[in-house]
């Protein structure tokens, strides 16, 4: 089976609720996208709103409050909203890589594997049935002589020492108190939390979920998205074998990749897209395949999207490909197209800008193209 990148990108737009627009609930959007990056809350909210015909976030607050979504450090060590069961699969795989046991990690963050193991046992006890701020959690922990001298690492806003605990299911973000960040345990935050599954069981499910939004893809691309390439090739191969005939291998313009068999016929019948979308910063459309995916983002323009300190710019997407970036200043939406990119039809761009304005609660915006 052979398909073109034009077909693949059009199919991904459909799978990621970008066209045709409907009104999926926030938990459905987050589940389909395999999580929504939440380091910048407004960007996460915009990602959901732009995938709903009503251009709003729907009952997002209720989904978070009721535990239909949880917030924690998952893919690539970044904060995400995830569906709990799916998030448990991702966390299981991250934990299986045991990155905190490597000497380089110990040297950088000042905690031994034994200390991390002790923290992973102690933290769920402290957080059982309650939420604590970062400072209060650190204060509780340093009462234990095993963690003496670790106050600075525990209080760090980067959360470097807390991430391995999140990956092991020892903690997640709480509901927050007075605007302060709080932490709790997943079993407190999510009703019916079953803990982390065996990686051998979680892996095929996680790979299948990823391919359902970002396929066709290779297992190595999935691993780069999940763990920055921390899983062994033999482990990834076992995930593929575990899916068996649920996978179909296809050729995308000479490159082999996998798609879920249930989606193969639909993909083959997909026509190239002509649509125009303005997506927010840190959008999963580009984070899923990665900013190095040249079929979406030309390498010459990657630095305009993937900027310093891990910042991902808002995107202009035409026909599934990133053709520029945008920003809003003083009620003006300024579009900067990449050199050589064709300008989208003005009415399509204005319609996309109107959706951004409604989704972000900005009122009317004037569009300027350069």
URCOR-V705649 format. One record per run of one state. SS is the DSSP state (~ for helix, > for strand, _ for the rest). FROM is the first residue (numbers start at 1). TO is the last residue. If there is no record, write none. Layout:
ss = <SS:SS>
from = <FROM:FROM>
to = <TO:TO>
//
This chain:
ss = <_:>:_:~:_:>:_:~:_:>:_:~:_:>:_:~:_:>:_:~:_:>:_:~:_:~:_:~:_:~:_:>:~:_:~:_:~:_:~:_:>:_:>:_:>:_:>:_:~:_:~:_:>:_:~:_:~:>:_:>:~:_:>:_:~:_:~:>:_:~:_:>:_:>:_:>:_:>:_:~:_:>:_>
from = <1:2:4:5:16:23:24:26:33:36:38:41:50:52:53:60:66:70:74:75:78:79:83:84:98:99:102:103:110:113:128:132:134:142:145:148:151:156:160:168:172:174:177:178:180:181:182:185:186:190:199:215:217:218:219:228:233:247:253:255:261:270:276:280:284:290:299:306:307:308:311:312:313:314:319:321:330:332:338:346:361:366:370>
to = <1:3:4:15:22:23:25:32:35:37:40:49:51:52:59:65:69:73:74:77:78:82:83:97:98:101:102:109:112:127:131:133:141:144:147:150:155:159:167:171:173:176:177:179:180:181:184:185:189:198:214:216:217:218:227:232:246:252:254:260:269:275:279:283:289:298:305:306:307:310:311:312:313:318:320:329:331:337:345:360:365:369:370>
//
